[in-house]
Amino acid sequence: MQIILKPKPFVKWAGGKRQIIDILKREAPTEFNTYIEPFVGGGALLFELLPERAIINDINSELINAYKVIKDYPDQLIESLKLHKNDKEYYYKVRALDPTKLSPVERASRFIYLNKTCFNGLYRENSKGQFNVPFGKYKNPKIVDEGNIKAVSEYLNTANIKIFNTDYKEICELADKGDFIYLDPPYHPISKTSSFTKYTKYDFTQKDQEELAQIFRRLDKKGCYVMLSNSNTNFIRHLYKDYKIIEIHASRAINSNAEGRKKAKIEVLIKNF
């Protein structure tokens, strides 16, 4: 498989892994069958490894629609993105649109535009599933990254990539022995006052973290290579105490406080291999 221009994430995503991508690549297995990412988000590791066979999934319908549109209609998407304006009044008009009443291309265009121009590139929904992040006031955001959209489209069409929009547990059931599963769930809060731990109307609770740890163990017993990212809390370390735990330093880019963005916060990378 030969890709002319290497793709990169086409949206900024909460918990995105671009700043620690070298660590993830170093810790990933060198050989595996199918790459599976049940919480794909921006897809930083996917686009770094460029596996020839992959299954990607996310519960966020807007995100997955954008992946599918980039794969199937990149040129139409690019033309639609060119119509948008970096203007506050216009932003709120676009934000107020009901995405379910738009065409797939218009829906993806709205999603990418809002991501590029909203405050801090944060995707967040209210309890009704409506995007509710304010305007970002950036001078010159790159709303149209034509080269990268085409690169992502080329990769998604060249490789054998299956794209899903469902519960992560269903995707984990698809894994077979020798597959590599990278789990990047919503992080367990470092403290009770941690902000930005819920990005969609679907919360990821402590019980969900426990259930994910059980699935991790089942995948391990099945003979899969499993790697998971999460916050470095006693709760998480206890859940995965039987596995290799690697501490990594990473500042969280999604933070309303500039000081909070500067300070390195320790995360963990957990592996069964």
Phi and psi restraints in degrees (value plus and minus 20) as a CYANA .aco file:
   2 GLN   PHI    -138.3   -98.3
   2 GLN   PSI      98.8   138.8
   3 ILE   PHI    -126.0   -86.0
   3 ILE   PSI     105.1   145.1
   4 ILE   PHI     -86.8   -46.8
   4 ILE   PSI     -70.3   -30.3
   5 LEU   PHI    -140.0  -100.0
   5 LEU   PSI     105.7   145.7
   6 LYS   PHI     -89.7   -49.7
   6 LYS   PSI     106.9   146.9
   7 PRO   PHI     -95.4   -55.4
   7 PRO   PSI     142.3   182.3
   8 LYS   PHI    -161.7  -121.7
   8 LYS   PSI     147.7   187.7
   9 PRO   PHI     -73.6   -33.6
   9 PRO   PSI     115.3   155.3
  10 PHE   PHI    -113.5   -73.5
  10 PHE   PSI     -24.6    15.4
  11 VAL   PHI    -156.1  -116.1
  11 VAL   PSI     135.1   175.1
  12 LYS   PHI    -103.4   -63.4
  12 LYS   PSI     114.4   154.4
  13 TRP   PHI    -153.4  -113.4
  13 TRP   PSI     120.7   160.7
  14 ALA   PHI     -76.9   -36.9
  14 ALA   PSI     107.7   147.7
  15 GLY   PHI      57.6    97.6
  15 GLY   PSI      -5.9    34.1
  16 GLY   PHI     -76.0   -36.0
  16 GLY   PSI     130.2   170.2
  17 LYS   PHI    -127.7   -87.7
  17 LYS   PSI      -6.0    34.0
  18 ARG   PHI     -81.7   -41.7
  18 ARG   PSI     -55.3   -15.3
  19 GLN   PHI     -93.1   -53.1
  19 GLN   PSI     -39.1     0.9
  20 ILE   PHI    -138.0   -98.0
  20 ILE   PSI       1.7    41.7
  21 ILE   PHI     -84.1   -44.1
  21 ILE   PSI     -52.0   -12.0
  22 ASP   PHI     -84.7   -44.7
  22 ASP   PSI     -57.2   -17.2
  23 ILE   PHI     -87.5   -47.5
  23 ILE   PSI     -65.7   -25.7
  24 LEU   PHI     -80.5   -40.5
  24 LEU   PSI     -63.1   -23.1
  25 LYS   PHI     -84.4   -44.4
  25 LYS   PSI     -60.7   -20.7
  26 ARG   PHI     -84.3   -44.3
  26 ARG   PSI     -57.3   -17.3
  27 GLU   PHI    -106.7   -66.7
  27 GLU   PSI     -33.1     6.9
  28 ALA   PHI     -92.0   -52.0
  28 ALA   PSI     133.0   173.0
  29 PRO   PHI     -86.5   -46.5
  29 PRO   PSI     126.6   166.6
  30 THR   PHI     -99.7   -59.7
  30 THR   PSI     -45.3    -5.3
  31 GLU   PHI    -154.5  -114.5
  31 GLU   PSI     117.7   157.7
  32 PHE   PHI    -182.6  -142.6
  32 PHE   PSI     149.5   189.5
  33 ASN   PHI    -104.0   -64.0
  33 ASN   PSI    -103.9   -63.9
  34 THR   PHI    -127.9   -87.9
  34 THR   PSI     117.3   157.3
  35 TYR   PHI    -107.9   -67.9
  35 TYR   PSI     109.8   149.8
  36 ILE   PHI    -147.4  -107.4
  36 ILE   PSI     105.3   145.3
  37 GLU   PHI    -149.1  -109.1
  37 GLU   PSI      78.4   118.4
  38 PRO   PHI     -92.8   -52.8
  38 PRO   PSI     -40.8    -0.8
  39 PHE   PHI    -141.9  -101.9
  39 PHE   PSI      50.6    90.6
  40 VAL   PHI     -89.2   -49.2
  40 VAL   PSI     -54.9   -14.9
  41 GLY   PHI      33.1    73.1
  41 GLY   PSI    -150.8  -110.8
  42 GLY   PHI     -94.7   -54.7
  42 GLY   PSI     -34.5     5.5
  43 GLY   PHI      56.4    96.4
  43 GLY   PSI      11.3    51.3
  44 ALA   PHI     -78.4   -38.4
  44 ALA   PSI     -65.4   -25.4
  45 LEU   PHI     -92.7   -52.7
  45 LEU   PSI     -56.3   -16.3
  46 LEU   PHI     -75.4   -35.4
  46 LEU   PSI     -69.4   -29.4
  47 PHE   PHI     -95.7   -55.7
  47 PHE   PSI     -36.9     3.1
  48 GLU   PHI    -100.5   -60.5
  48 GLU   PSI     -64.7   -24.7
  49 LEU   PHI    -101.4   -61.4
  49 LEU   PSI     -50.5   -10.5
  50 LEU   PHI      26.9    66.9
  50 LEU   PSI      37.0    77.0
  51 PRO   PHI     -84.9   -44.9
  51 PRO   PSI     130.1   170.1
  52 GLU   PHI     -98.1   -58.1
  52 GLU   PSI     -41.5    -1.5
  53 ARG   PHI    -151.9  -111.9
  53 ARG   PSI     107.6   147.6
  54 ALA   PHI    -171.3  -131.3
  54 ALA   PSI     132.0   172.0
  55 ILE   PHI    -143.1  -103.1
  55 ILE   PSI     100.2   140.2
  56 ILE   PHI    -141.2  -101.2
  56 ILE   PSI     130.6   170.6
  57 ASN   PHI    -173.6  -133.6
  57 ASN   PSI     132.0   172.0
  58 ASP   PHI    -175.7  -135.7
  58 ASP   PSI     128.2   168.2
  59 ILE   PHI     -94.0   -54.0
  59 ILE   PSI     -37.4     2.6
  60 ASN   PHI     -99.6   -59.6
  60 ASN   PSI      90.9   130.9
  61 SER   PHI     -85.0   -45.0
  61 SER   PSI     -56.3   -16.3
  62 GLU   PHI     -84.9   -44.9
  62 GLU   PSI     -62.7   -22.7
  63 LEU   PHI     -83.3   -43.3
  63 LEU   PSI     -67.6   -27.6
  64 ILE   PHI     -88.6   -48.6
  64 ILE   PSI     -55.0   -15.0
  65 ASN   PHI     -80.3   -40.3
  65 ASN   PSI     -59.0   -19.0
  66 ALA   PHI     -84.8   -44.8
  66 ALA   PSI     -61.8   -21.8
  67 TYR   PHI     -77.2   -37.2
  67 TYR   PSI     -66.3   -26.3
  68 LYS   PHI     -87.1   -47.1
  68 LYS   PSI     -59.4   -19.4
  69 VAL   PHI     -88.1   -48.1
  69 VAL   PSI     -61.2   -21.2
  70 ILE   PHI     -81.2   -41.2
  70 ILE   PSI     -57.7   -17.7
  71 LYS   PHI     -86.6   -46.6
  71 LYS   PSI     -66.4   -26.4
  72 ASP   PHI    -117.3   -77.3
  72 ASP   PSI     -49.5    -9.5
  73 TYR   PHI    -155.4  -115.4
  73 TYR   PSI      33.4    73.4
  74 PRO   PHI     -82.1   -42.1
  74 PRO   PSI     -60.8   -20.8
  75 ASP   PHI     -86.8   -46.8
  75 ASP   PSI     -61.8   -21.8
  76 GLN   PHI     -84.8   -44.8
  76 GLN   PSI     -57.5   -17.5
  77 LEU   PHI     -85.5   -45.5
  77 LEU   PSI     -64.4   -24.4
  78 ILE   PHI     -78.8   -38.8
  78 ILE   PSI     -64.8   -24.8
  79 GLU   PHI     -84.3   -44.3
  79 GLU   PSI     -57.2   -17.2
  80 SER   PHI     -87.5   -47.5
  80 SER   PSI     -61.3   -21.3
  81 LEU   PHI     -83.5   -43.5
  81 LEU   PSI     -50.7   -10.7
  82 LYS   PHI     -86.9   -46.9
  82 LYS   PSI     -37.2     2.8
  83 LEU   PHI    -102.7   -62.7
  83 LEU   PSI     -34.5     5.5
  84 HIS   PHI     -97.8   -57.8
  84 HIS   PSI     136.6   176.6
  85 LYS   PHI    -143.6  -103.6
  85 LYS   PSI     123.5   163.5
  86 ASN   PHI    -106.5   -66.5
  86 ASN   PSI      55.4    95.4
  87 ASP   PHI    -159.5  -119.5
  87 ASP   PSI     115.2   155.2
  88 LYS   PHI     -81.1   -41.1
  88 LYS   PSI     -69.3   -29.3
  89 GLU   PHI     -82.6   -42.6
  89 GLU   PSI     -63.4   -23.4
  90 TYR   PHI     -83.0   -43.0
  90 TYR   PSI     -61.0   -21.0
  91 TYR   PHI     -75.4   -35.4
  91 TYR   PSI     -68.2   -28.2
  92 TYR   PHI     -89.8   -49.8
  92 TYR   PSI     -47.7    -7.7
  93 LYS   PHI     -86.7   -46.7
  93 LYS   PSI     -63.8   -23.8
  94 VAL   PHI     -87.8   -47.8
  94 VAL   PSI     -61.1   -21.1
  95 ARG   PHI     -81.9   -41.9
  95 ARG   PSI     -53.0   -13.0
  96 ALA   PHI     -96.1   -56.1
  96 ALA   PSI     -33.9     6.1
  97 LEU   PHI     -84.7   -44.7
  97 LEU   PSI     125.2   165.2
  98 ASP   PHI    -105.3   -65.3
  98 ASP   PSI      89.9   129.9
  99 PRO   PHI     -81.8   -41.8
  99 PRO   PSI     -46.3    -6.3
 100 THR   PHI     -90.3   -50.3
 100 THR   PSI     -33.3     6.7
 101 LYS   PHI    -120.5   -80.5
 101 LYS   PSI     -15.6    24.4
 102 LEU   PHI    -119.5   -79.5
 102 LEU   PSI     141.5   181.5
 103 SER   PHI     -89.7   -49.7
 103 SER   PSI     140.4   180.4
 104 PRO   PHI     -73.9   -33.9
 104 PRO   PSI     -61.2   -21.2
 105 VAL   PHI     -86.4   -46.4
 105 VAL   PSI     -66.6   -26.6
 106 GLU   PHI     -82.7   -42.7
 106 GLU   PSI     -56.7   -16.7
 107 ARG   PHI     -85.9   -45.9
 107 ARG   PSI     -64.5   -24.5
 108 ALA   PHI     -86.0   -46.0
 108 ALA   PSI     -58.6   -18.6
 109 SER   PHI     -83.2   -43.2
 109 SER   PSI     -65.1   -25.1
 110 ARG   PHI     -80.4   -40.4
 110 ARG   PSI     -65.4   -25.4
 111 PHE   PHI     -81.1   -41.1
 111 PHE   PSI     -68.5   -28.5
 112 ILE   PHI     -87.8   -47.8
 112 ILE   PSI     -60.9   -20.9
 113 TYR   PHI     -79.7   -39.7
 113 TYR   PSI     -67.5   -27.5
 114 LEU   PHI     -83.0   -43.0
 114 LEU   PSI     -58.7   -18.7
 115 ASN   PHI     -83.6   -43.6
 115 ASN   PSI     -58.0   -18.0
 116 LYS   PHI     -97.6   -57.6
 116 LYS   PSI     -44.2    -4.2
 117 THR   PHI    -135.2   -95.2
 117 THR   PSI     -27.4    12.6
 118 CYS   PHI     -99.7   -59.7
 118 CYS   PSI     149.2   189.2
 119 PHE   PHI     -80.3   -40.3
 119 PHE   PSI      97.9   137.9
 120 ASN   PHI      41.8    81.8
 120 ASN   PSI      -3.1    36.9
 121 GLY   PHI      42.8    82.8
 121 GLY   PSI       7.3    47.3
 122 LEU   PHI    -108.9   -68.9
 122 LEU   PSI     107.3   147.3
 123 TYR   PHI    -117.1   -77.1
 123 TYR   PSI     100.8   140.8
 124 ARG   PHI    -165.9  -125.9
 124 ARG   PSI     120.3   160.3
 125 GLU   PHI    -139.7   -99.7
 125 GLU   PSI     133.0   173.0
 126 ASN   PHI    -104.5   -64.5
 126 ASN   PSI    -194.5  -154.5
 127 SER   PHI     -85.4   -45.4
 127 SER   PSI     -37.8     2.2
 128 LYS   PHI    -112.4   -72.4
 128 LYS   PSI     -17.6    22.4
 129 GLY   PHI      61.9   101.9
 129 GLY   PSI      -1.8    38.2
 130 GLN   PHI    -117.8   -77.8
 130 GLN   PSI     113.9   153.9
 131 PHE   PHI     -82.5   -42.5
 131 PHE   PSI     108.6   148.6
 132 ASN   PHI    -155.0  -115.0
 132 ASN   PSI       7.6    47.6
 133 VAL   PHI    -107.7   -67.7
 133 VAL   PSI     117.5   157.5
 134 PRO   PHI     -93.3   -53.3
 134 PRO   PSI     149.4   189.4
 135 PHE   PHI     -82.5   -42.5
 135 PHE   PSI     122.8   162.8
 136 GLY   PHI    -110.3   -70.3
 136 GLY   PSI     -36.3     3.7
 137 LYS   PHI      40.4    80.4
 137 LYS   PSI      16.6    56.6
 138 TYR   PHI    -104.6   -64.6
 138 TYR   PSI     123.8   163.8
 139 LYS   PHI     -89.9   -49.9
 139 LYS   PSI     -65.4   -25.4
 140 ASN   PHI    -164.8  -124.8
 140 ASN   PSI      46.8    86.8
 141 PRO   PHI     -88.2   -48.2
 141 PRO   PSI     127.1   167.1
 142 LYS   PHI    -106.0   -66.0
 142 LYS   PSI      64.3   104.3
 143 ILE   PHI     -90.4   -50.4
 143 ILE   PSI     -57.2   -17.2
 144 VAL   PHI    -134.2   -94.2
 144 VAL   PSI      82.8   122.8
 145 ASP   PHI    -124.6   -84.6
 145 ASP   PSI      58.2    98.2
 146 GLU   PHI     -78.8   -38.8
 146 GLU   PSI     -64.2   -24.2
 147 GLY   PHI     -82.1   -42.1
 147 GLY   PSI     -62.2   -22.2
 148 ASN   PHI     -92.8   -52.8
 148 ASN   PSI     -57.8   -17.8
 149 ILE   PHI     -79.2   -39.2
 149 ILE   PSI     -62.0   -22.0
 150 LYS   PHI     -88.7   -48.7
 150 LYS   PSI     -55.7   -15.7
 151 ALA   PHI     -87.6   -47.6
 151 ALA   PSI     -62.7   -22.7
 152 VAL   PHI     -83.2   -43.2
 152 VAL   PSI     -63.2   -23.2
 153 SER   PHI     -81.5   -41.5
 153 SER   PSI     -63.2   -23.2
 154 GLU   PHI     -81.6   -41.6
 154 GLU   PSI     -64.1   -24.1
 155 TYR   PHI     -84.8   -44.8
 155 TYR   PSI     -65.9   -25.9
 156 LEU   PHI     -83.1   -43.1
 156 LEU   PSI     -45.5    -5.5
 157 ASN   PHI    -112.3   -72.3
 157 ASN   PSI     -46.2    -6.2
 158 THR   PHI    -100.3   -60.3
 158 THR   PSI     -62.8   -22.8
 159 ALA   PHI    -105.9   -65.9
 159 ALA   PSI     149.0   189.0
 160 ASN   PHI    -111.7   -71.7
 160 ASN   PSI      70.4   110.4
 161 ILE   PHI    -135.5   -95.5
 161 ILE   PSI     101.7   141.7
 162 LYS   PHI    -122.5   -82.5
 162 LYS   PSI     111.6   151.6
 163 ILE   PHI    -136.8   -96.8
 163 ILE   PSI     106.1   146.1
 164 PHE   PHI    -146.2  -106.2
 164 PHE   PSI     137.0   177.0
 165 ASN   PHI    -152.1  -112.1
 165 ASN   PSI      60.3   100.3
 166 THR   PHI    -171.2  -131.2
 166 THR   PSI    -194.5  -154.5
 167 ASP   PHI     -88.2   -48.2
 167 ASP   PSI     119.2   159.2
 168 TYR   PHI     -78.7   -38.7
 168 TYR   PSI     -50.0   -10.0
 169 LYS   PHI     -83.4   -43.4
 169 LYS   PSI     -55.7   -15.7
 170 GLU   PHI     -85.4   -45.4
 170 GLU   PSI     -55.3   -15.3
 171 ILE   PHI     -91.0   -51.0
 171 ILE   PSI     -59.8   -19.8
 172 CYS   PHI     -82.9   -42.9
 172 CYS   PSI     -48.5    -8.5
 173 GLU   PHI     -86.2   -46.2
 173 GLU   PSI     -40.3    -0.3
 174 LEU   PHI    -101.2   -61.2
 174 LEU   PSI     -30.3     9.7
 175 ALA   PHI     -93.3   -53.3
 175 ALA   PSI     120.9   160.9
 176 ASP   PHI    -140.6  -100.6
 176 ASP   PSI     149.0   189.0
 177 LYS   PHI     -74.6   -34.6
 177 LYS   PSI     113.1   153.1
 178 GLY   PHI      71.0   111.0
 178 GLY   PSI     -26.9    13.1
 179 ASP   PHI    -100.3   -60.3
 179 ASP   PSI     135.7   175.7
 180 PHE   PHI    -130.5   -90.5
 180 PHE   PSI      96.8   136.8
 181 ILE   PHI    -129.6   -89.6
 181 ILE   PSI     100.5   140.5
 182 TYR   PHI    -126.2   -86.2
 182 TYR   PSI      97.6   137.6
 183 LEU   PHI    -124.8   -84.8
 183 LEU   PSI      98.5   138.5
 184 ASP   PHI    -148.4  -108.4
 184 ASP   PSI      50.8    90.8
 185 PRO   PHI     -95.9   -55.9
 185 PRO   PSI     151.2   191.2
 186 PRO   PHI     -75.1   -35.1
 186 PRO   PSI     113.3   153.3
 187 TYR   PHI     -91.3   -51.3
 187 TYR   PSI     128.3   168.3
 188 HIS   PHI     -87.5   -47.5
 188 HIS   PSI     112.8   152.8
 189 PRO   PHI     -79.4   -39.4
 189 PRO   PSI     115.7   155.7
 190 ILE   PHI     -89.6   -49.6
 190 ILE   PSI     -52.1   -12.1
 191 SER   PHI    -165.8  -125.8
 191 SER   PSI     149.8   189.8
 192 LYS   PHI     -87.7   -47.7
 192 LYS   PSI     -39.7     0.3
 193 THR   PHI    -119.9   -79.9
 193 THR   PSI     -13.7    26.3
 194 SER   PHI     -79.2   -39.2
 194 SER   PSI     113.2   153.2
 195 SER   PHI    -116.8   -76.8
 195 SER   PSI     147.1   187.1
 196 PHE   PHI      37.5    77.5
 196 PHE   PSI      27.9    67.9
 197 THR   PHI    -125.9   -85.9
 197 THR   PSI     -26.0    14.0
 198 LYS   PHI    -150.6  -110.6
 198 LYS   PSI      93.4   133.4
 199 TYR   PHI    -125.9   -85.9
 199 TYR   PSI     -38.2     1.8
 200 THR   PHI    -149.8  -109.8
 200 THR   PSI     157.2   197.2
 201 LYS   PHI     -86.1   -46.1
 201 LYS   PSI     -34.3     5.7
 202 TYR   PHI    -112.3   -72.3
 202 TYR   PSI      94.1   134.1
 203 ASP   PHI    -103.2   -63.2
 203 ASP   PSI     132.1   172.1
 204 PHE   PHI    -136.8   -96.8
 204 PHE   PSI      78.4   118.4
 205 THR   PHI    -106.4   -66.4
 205 THR   PSI     157.9   197.9
 206 GLN   PHI     -82.6   -42.6
 206 GLN   PSI     -57.1   -17.1
 207 LYS   PHI     -83.1   -43.1
 207 LYS   PSI     -57.8   -17.8
 208 ASP   PHI     -84.4   -44.4
 208 ASP   PSI     -58.7   -18.7
 209 GLN   PHI     -82.5   -42.5
 209 GLN   PSI     -60.3   -20.3
 210 GLU   PHI     -85.7   -45.7
 210 GLU   PSI     -59.8   -19.8
 211 GLU   PHI     -86.1   -46.1
 211 GLU   PSI     -58.5   -18.5
 212 LEU   PHI     -83.8   -43.8
 212 LEU   PSI     -59.5   -19.5
 213 ALA   PHI     -82.9   -42.9
 213 ALA   PSI     -55.8   -15.8
 214 GLN   PHI     -86.0   -46.0
 214 GLN   PSI     -60.3   -20.3
 215 ILE   PHI     -86.4   -46.4
 215 ILE   PSI     -58.9   -18.9
 216 PHE   PHI     -75.7   -35.7
 216 PHE   PSI     -65.3   -25.3
 217 ARG   PHI     -86.5   -46.5
 217 ARG   PSI     -58.1   -18.1
 218 ARG   PHI     -85.8   -45.8
 218 ARG   PSI     -60.5   -20.5
 219 LEU   PHI     -84.8   -44.8
 219 LEU   PSI     -57.7   -17.7
 220 ASP   PHI     -81.2   -41.2
 220 ASP   PSI     -67.4   -27.4
 221 LYS   PHI     -86.0   -46.0
 221 LYS   PSI     -46.5    -6.5
 222 LYS   PHI     -94.6   -54.6
 222 LYS   PSI     -35.6     4.4
 223 GLY   PHI      76.7   116.7
 223 GLY   PSI       1.6    41.6
 224 CYS   PHI    -110.2   -70.2
 224 CYS   PSI     135.5   175.5
 225 TYR   PHI    -105.9   -65.9
 225 TYR   PSI     101.3   141.3
 226 VAL   PHI    -144.0  -104.0
 226 VAL   PSI     111.0   151.0
 227 MET   PHI    -153.6  -113.6
 227 MET   PSI     116.8   156.8
 228 LEU   PHI    -156.0  -116.0
 228 LEU   PSI     118.8   158.8
 229 SER   PHI    -125.4   -85.4
 229 SER   PSI     122.3   162.3
 230 ASN   PHI    -184.6  -144.6
 230 ASN   PSI    -199.9  -159.9
 231 SER   PHI    -100.9   -60.9
 231 SER   PSI     135.0   175.0
 232 ASN   PHI    -107.5   -67.5
 232 ASN   PSI      56.8    96.8
 233 THR   PHI    -134.4   -94.4
 233 THR   PSI     138.9   178.9
 234 ASN   PHI     -80.1   -40.1
 234 ASN   PSI     -56.5   -16.5
 235 PHE   PHI     -80.3   -40.3
 235 PHE   PSI     -68.3   -28.3
 236 ILE   PHI     -88.1   -48.1
 236 ILE   PSI     -63.6   -23.6
 237 ARG   PHI     -81.0   -41.0
 237 ARG   PSI     -56.4   -16.4
 238 HIS   PHI     -88.3   -48.3
 238 HIS   PSI     -61.2   -21.2
 239 LEU   PHI     -78.9   -38.9
 239 LEU   PSI     -54.8   -14.8
 240 TYR   PHI    -135.6   -95.6
 240 TYR   PSI       9.3    49.3
 241 LYS   PHI     -82.8   -42.8
 241 LYS   PSI     -39.0     1.0
 242 ASP   PHI    -107.6   -67.6
 242 ASP   PSI     -18.4    21.6
 243 TYR   PHI    -141.1  -101.1
 243 TYR   PSI     151.0   191.0
 244 LYS   PHI     -92.2   -52.2
 244 LYS   PSI     104.3   144.3
 245 ILE   PHI    -137.1   -97.1
 245 ILE   PSI     100.3   140.3
 246 ILE   PHI    -132.3   -92.3
 246 ILE   PSI     102.9   142.9
 247 GLU   PHI    -101.9   -61.9
 247 GLU   PSI     114.3   154.3
 248 ILE   PHI    -152.7  -112.7
 248 ILE   PSI     125.4   165.4
 249 HIS   PHI    -115.5   -75.5
 249 HIS   PSI     108.2   148.2
 250 ALA   PHI    -176.0  -136.0
 250 ALA   PSI     109.8   149.8
 251 SER   PHI    -102.0   -62.0
 251 SER   PSI     126.1   166.1
 252 ARG   PHI    -109.1   -69.1
 252 ARG   PSI      98.2   138.2
 253 ALA   PHI     -89.7   -49.7
 253 ALA   PSI     -48.9    -8.9
 254 ILE   PHI    -107.1   -67.1
 254 ILE   PSI      71.0   111.0
 255 ASN   PHI    -173.8  -133.8
 255 ASN   PSI     109.6   149.6
 256 SER   PHI     -92.5   -52.5
 256 SER   PSI     -37.4     2.6
 257 ASN   PHI    -122.0   -82.0
 257 ASN   PSI     103.0   143.0
 258 ALA   PHI     -80.7   -40.7
 258 ALA   PSI     -57.0   -17.0
 259 GLU   PHI     -83.6   -43.6
 259 GLU   PSI     -57.4   -17.4
 260 GLY   PHI     -84.9   -44.9
 260 GLY   PSI     -48.9    -8.9
 261 ARG   PHI     -95.3   -55.3
 261 ARG   PSI     -50.1   -10.1
 262 LYS   PHI     -95.4   -55.4
 262 LYS   PSI     -58.6   -18.6
 263 LYS   PHI     -91.5   -51.5
 263 LYS   PSI     111.3   151.3
 264 ALA   PHI     -92.7   -52.7
 264 ALA   PSI     110.8   150.8
 265 LYS   PHI    -134.8   -94.8
 265 LYS   PSI     115.1   155.1
 266 ILE   PHI    -103.6   -63.6
 266 ILE   PSI     111.1   151.1
 267 GLU   PHI    -134.1   -94.1
 267 GLU   PSI     153.0   193.0
 268 VAL   PHI    -145.2  -105.2
 268 VAL   PSI     127.5   167.5
 269 LEU   PHI    -137.1   -97.1
 269 LEU   PSI     103.6   143.6
 270 ILE   PHI    -134.9   -94.9
 270 ILE   PSI     112.8   152.8
 271 LYS   PHI    -155.0  -115.0
 271 LYS   PSI     132.8   172.8
 272 ASN   PHI    -127.5   -87.5
 272 ASN   PSI      -7.6    32.4
